[in-house]
Amino acid sequence: MNQKNHGLFFSADIRHHGELLYAYLKREAKASKPVIQYWIANEKVKVNHKSVNHNVRLESGDSVMIDLREEEESGIVPEYGELPVLFEDDHMLIVNKPAGMATHPNEAGQTGTLSNLVAFYFQMNGEERKVRHVHRLDKDTSGAVVFAKHRLAHALLDEQLQRKELARTYVAVAEGKFRKKTGTISAPIGRDKHHPVRRRVSHSGQPAVTHFESKGYDSRHDVTLCRLQLETGRTHQIRVHLASIGHPLSGDTLYGGSKGLFQRQALHAIEINVTHPITKERVTVAAPLPDDLKDEIGRLFGTVD
């Protein structure tokens, strides 16, 4: 496979002689059936520079080209605002989400979300594309969020997420002193039937695993600086898990934290480690702490390392 601009290029050899194009694309491009169907229906796949259907059989020496560009309405209202871009190419966009902003709209026409800013960013760059977030952060959690720029990238990044291969590292300030420097919280999470938003550890919930490492302790305020990694991505996972072991996030009043030091939950997605959907290279991106966390963590602990 070769990558050039917005396309992928393949050359069939003797091993592929007589093979159906659909099977070839599924294996070589790692594309799902819906993605291949979209490509064929929209003439995005060409064999020897000619549009074909998925039932065509390849011959040795055939060239196969896939145009990954997708001119489609975003479905999200573009909205101007500062968008801190951490990584970008033709296939993937990673940005640093500020706190106080939802990742995406929950209803048509909604504004004020990170996805609205991404829609505007695409529009200003002359890119007509749908806004595809790969994962989410809670409204008052800041940090790195991954967006895919086309169907294939979105499908492949979502597969990584499901296989637990998209590594997400967080920095947090939790209340109390941890008894262990490192540990793993493995406890299913479900809805709290007595609250419209809150989640709780529940035997009938979905499996959830969080790894933590204590990085420092401030005895004056009885708070711990920690780094956390997720194996799963349940709603409010870190918040629920830390509260369940008696260490709610500082500032997280929904789960028992106090607002003495922070005016929102002290949680930031500081690093994303992902396999690039096209080049297959490992990409690691760090998201700088926002000022509210950086200043207070610096005062309490001196460093986030």
C-alpha positions in Angstrom: 0.0 0.0 0.0 1.1 3.5 -0.8 -0.4 6.7 0.6 -0.5 9.8 -1.5 -2.4 13.0 -0.6 -6.0 11.9 0.1 -5.8 8.5 -1.4 -4.5 4.9 -0.9 -2.9 3.0 -3.8 -2.4 -0.7 -4.1 -0.9 -2.9 -6.8 -2.3 -6.4 -7.3 0.2 -9.2 -8.0 0.0 -12.8 -8.9 -1.3 -13.7 -5.5 -4.4 -11.6 -6.0 -5.2 -12.8 -9.5 -8.9 -13.7 -9.7 -9.7 -12.3 -6.2 -12.9 -10.4 -5.7 -12.3 -6.7 -5.2 -14.4 -6.7 -2.0 -12.2 -9.4 -0.4 -9.1 -7.5 -1.5 -10.2 -4.2 0.0 -11.3 -5.9 3.2 -7.9 -7.4 3.7 -5.5 -4.8 2.3 -7.3 -1.7 3.5 -8.7 -3.3 6.6 -12.1 -1.8 5.6 -15.5 -2.9 6.9 -18.4 -3.8 4.7 -20.3 -0.5 5.2 -17.1 1.5 4.4 -16.5 -0.6 1.2 -20.2 -0.2 0.2 -19.9 3.6 0.6 -16.7 3.7 -1.5 -18.3 1.7 -4.3 -21.6 3.5 -4.3 -19.8 6.9 -4.5 -17.2 5.8 -7.0 -14.3 6.2 -4.6 -12.6 3.0 -5.8 -11.0 2.8 -9.2 -9.2 -0.2 -10.8 -6.9 0.9 -13.5 -8.4 4.4 -13.2 -12.0 3.1 -13.9 -14.9 3.0 -11.5 -16.0 -0.6 -10.8 -18.4 -2.6 -8.5 -17.3 -4.8 -5.7 -17.9 -8.0 -7.7 -15.1 -7.3 -10.1 -12.2 -9.8 -10.0 -8.7 -8.5 -10.0 -5.9 -9.5 -12.4 -2.2 -9.5 -11.7 -0.8 -6.0 -12.3 -4.1 -4.1 -11.6 -3.8 -0.8 -9.8 -6.3 -0.1 -7.1 -6.9 3.5 -5.9 -9.2 4.6 -3.1 -10.1 8.3 -2.8 -10.6 8.9 0.9 -12.0 12.4 0.5 -15.6 12.7 1.5 -17.6 15.8 0.7 -20.4 15.7 3.2 -22.3 18.0 5.5 -21.0 17.9 9.1 -24.5 17.9 10.6 -23.1 20.1 13.3 -23.3 23.9 13.5 -19.9 25.5 12.9 -18.9 27.8 15.8 -15.9 30.0 16.1 -13.6 29.5 19.1 -10.0 28.7 20.0 -9.2 25.1 19.1 -5.8 23.9 20.5 -4.6 21.4 17.8 -2.2 18.8 19.1 -1.8 16.6 16.0 -3.3 16.7 12.5 -2.9 15.1 9.1 -5.3 14.0 6.3 -6.7 11.2 8.5 -6.8 12.2 12.1 -7.1 15.3 14.3 -6.3 15.4 18.0 -7.2 18.5 20.1 -6.9 19.7 23.7 -10.5 20.1 25.0 -11.0 22.9 27.6 -13.1 22.2 30.7 -16.7 23.4 30.7 -17.4 22.2 27.2 -19.2 19.0 26.1 -17.4 16.9 23.5 -20.4 16.8 21.1 -24.0 18.1 20.8 -26.8 16.0 22.3 -29.5 17.5 20.0 -29.7 19.1 16.5 -28.7 22.7 16.4 -26.9 22.7 19.7 -23.8 24.9 20.0 -21.1 25.4 22.6 -19.4 22.0 22.2 -16.0 20.9 21.1 -17.5 19.4 17.9 -18.9 22.8 16.9 -15.4 24.2 17.1 -14.0 21.3 15.0 -16.8 21.9 12.4 -15.7 25.5 12.1 -12.1 24.5 11.9 -12.8 22.2 9.0 -14.9 24.8 7.3 -12.2 27.5 7.6 -9.7 25.0 6.1 -12.0 24.3 3.1 -12.8 20.8 4.3 -16.3 19.5 3.8 -16.4 16.6 6.2 -18.4 15.1 9.0 -17.2 15.6 12.5 -16.4 12.2 13.9 -15.2 12.0 17.5 -13.6 8.6 18.4 -14.1 9.0 22.2 -15.5 11.5 24.6 -14.5 13.5 27.7 -16.9 14.7 30.4 -17.9 18.3 30.1 -15.7 19.4 33.0 -12.8 17.2 32.1 -10.1 18.7 30.0 -7.5 17.1 27.7 -6.8 15.2 24.5 -9.7 14.1 22.2 -9.3 12.2 18.9 -11.3 12.9 15.8 -11.3 10.9 12.6 -11.3 12.7 9.3 -13.0 10.0 7.2 -15.0 6.7 7.5 -12.0 4.4 7.2 -10.0 6.2 9.9 -13.0 6.3 12.2 -13.8 2.6 11.8 -10.1 1.6 12.4 -9.7 4.0 15.4 -13.0 2.8 16.9 -11.7 -0.8 16.6 -8.6 0.2 18.5 -10.8 1.7 21.2 -12.8 -1.5 21.5 -9.7 -3.7 21.6 -8.3 -1.5 24.4 -5.3 -0.4 22.2 -6.0 3.3 22.3 -4.1 4.2 25.4 -5.4 7.2 27.4 -3.5 8.6 30.4 -5.0 11.1 32.9 -3.7 13.3 35.6 -5.9 13.9 38.6 -6.0 15.3 42.1 -7.9 13.0 44.5 -8.8 13.5 48.1 -7.0 11.6 50.9 -3.8 9.6 50.9 -3.6 6.4 48.9 -2.6 3.3 50.8 -0.8 1.9 47.8 1.4 3.6 45.3 0.0 1.7 42.4 -3.1 -0.4 41.9 -6.0 -1.4 39.7 -9.7 -0.8 40.2 -11.8 -3.4 38.5 -15.4 -2.8 39.2 -18.5 -2.7 36.9 -20.2 0.6 36.5 -23.9 1.2 35.9 -26.5 4.0 36.3 -27.5 5.3 39.7 -31.3 4.7 39.8 -31.7 7.5 42.3 -30.0 10.2 40.3 -30.4 11.3 36.6 -26.7 11.8 35.9 -24.7 10.0 38.5 -23.1 6.5 37.9 -22.1 4.0 40.6 -20.3 0.7 41.0 -22.9 -2.0 40.3 -22.8 -5.8 39.9 -25.2 -5.4 37.0 -23.1 -2.7 35.3 -20.6 -2.8 32.5 -17.0 -4.0 33.1 -14.6 -1.2 33.9 -10.9 -1.2 34.7 -8.8 1.7 35.9 -5.1 1.6 36.7 -3.7 4.3 39.1 -0.3 5.5 40.3 0.2 7.9 43.2 2.7 10.6 42.2 2.7 12.8 45.3 0.8 13.7 48.5 0.1 17.1 50.0 -0.6 16.7 53.8 -1.7 20.3 54.3 -4.8 19.7 52.1 -4.9 15.9 52.3 -4.8 15.4 48.5 -3.0 13.0 46.2 -1.6 13.7 42.7 -2.1 10.6 40.5 -1.8 9.3 37.0 -4.4 7.0 35.7 -4.9 4.7 32.6 -8.1 3.4 31.3 -8.7 -0.1 29.9 -12.4 0.7 29.3 -14.2 4.0 28.7 -17.4 4.0 30.8 -19.2 7.3 31.5 -17.6 9.0 34.6 -15.3 5.9 35.0 -12.4 7.6 36.8 -14.7 9.7 39.0 -16.8 6.6 40.0 -13.8 4.3 40.6 -11.9 6.8 42.7 -14.9 7.7 44.8 -15.6 4.0 45.3 -12.3 3.5 47.1 -12.8 6.6 49.3 -10.8 9.1 47.1 -13.2 11.3 45.1 -11.6 13.8 42.8 -11.0 17.2 44.3 -13.7 19.5 43.1 -16.0 16.7 42.0 -19.1 17.5 44.1 -21.2 15.0 42.2 -19.2 12.1 43.7 -18.4 13.5 47.1 -15.4 15.8 46.4 -15.1 19.3 47.8 -14.5 22.6 46.0 -11.9 24.0 48.3 -9.0 23.8 45.8 -10.6 23.3 42.4 -13.9 24.7 41.0 -14.3 21.6 38.8 -13.2 18.0 38.9 -9.4 18.0 38.9 -9.0 15.6 35.9 -7.1 16.1 32.7 -6.5 13.7 29.8 -2.8 14.4 29.5 -1.7 11.8 26.9 -3.1 9.8 24.0 -1.1 6.9 22.5 -2.7 5.5 19.3 -1.7 3.5 16.2 -2.2 5.7 13.2 -5.1 4.2 11.2 -3.3 4.5 7.8 0.5 4.5 8.4 0.2 2.1 11.4 2.9 4.1 13.2 2.4 4.6 16.9 1.5 8.2 17.6 1.9 9.7 21.1 0.5 13.1 21.8 0.7 15.1 25.1 -2.0 17.6 26.1 -0.6 20.5 28.2 -2.5 21.2 31.5 -4.9 24.1 31.4 -4.0 27.0 33.7 -6.5 26.2 36.5 -4.9 22.8 37.0 -1.4 23.7 36.2 -1.2 26.6 38.7 -2.8 24.7 41.6 -0.9 21.4 41.0 2.3 23.4 40.8 1.5 25.0 44.1 0.6 21.7 45.8 3.1 19.3 44.3 5.6 21.3 42.3 5.3 19.0 39.2 3.0 16.6 37.4 5.7 14.0 36.7 
